[in-house]
Amino acid sequence: MPIYVYETLPASGKKSRRFEVKQSMNDKPLTHDPETGDPVRRVVTGGYGFYGASEKNSPPPGPCGRECGCFGNN
């Protein structure tokens, strides 16, 4: 199951807080912090950049992308 990062949207004067929640991709995003009840939003974070074996060993895409087959050898 993926781990999602959320950030609280507290009332003015309070600091926001980030926390992680393990959820199924089928679960709806949280709307409130389970601890404080403050409204929350899901934070988009970077991934690990996993690639399939065929993509990992192939040359980088050319100006047209991988689909054209040029692979920057123009």
C-alpha positions, -999 to 999 in steps of 0.1 A, spaced: 0 0 0 13 35 -8 21 60 18 5 95 13 17 127 28 -9 152 42 -5 187 55 -29 204 79 -46 237 69 -49 251 104 -67 283 114 -45 314 115 -20 315 142 -14 277 143 14 260 125 7 234 98 17 198 104 27 172 79 21 135 85 20 102 65 -8 78 62 -7 43 46 -38 40 24 -50 19 -5 -51 37 -38 -89 30 -38 -94 49 -5 -107 84 -7 -82 111 4 -84 123 40 -103 156 46 -93 160 83 -63 152 105 -72 121 125 -54 136 156 -65 173 156 -95 174 133 -79 202 113 -87 202 75 -59 187 54 -47 185 18 -27 157 2 9 168 -6 24 157 -39 59 144 -33 86 131 -56 88 94 -64 117 70 -64 120 69 -102 116 31 -107 119 20 -144 112 -12 -161 142 -32 -172 137 -24 -209 135 14 -202 165 13 -178 188 -1 -205 175 18 -235 191 51 -247 175 83 -236 146 97 -257 154 120 -286 136 152 -293 106 132 -306 103 109 -276 109 72 -275 80 64 -298 97 76 -330 128 55 -326 153 82 -333 167 83 -298 185 116 -305 206 101 -333 195 127 -359 
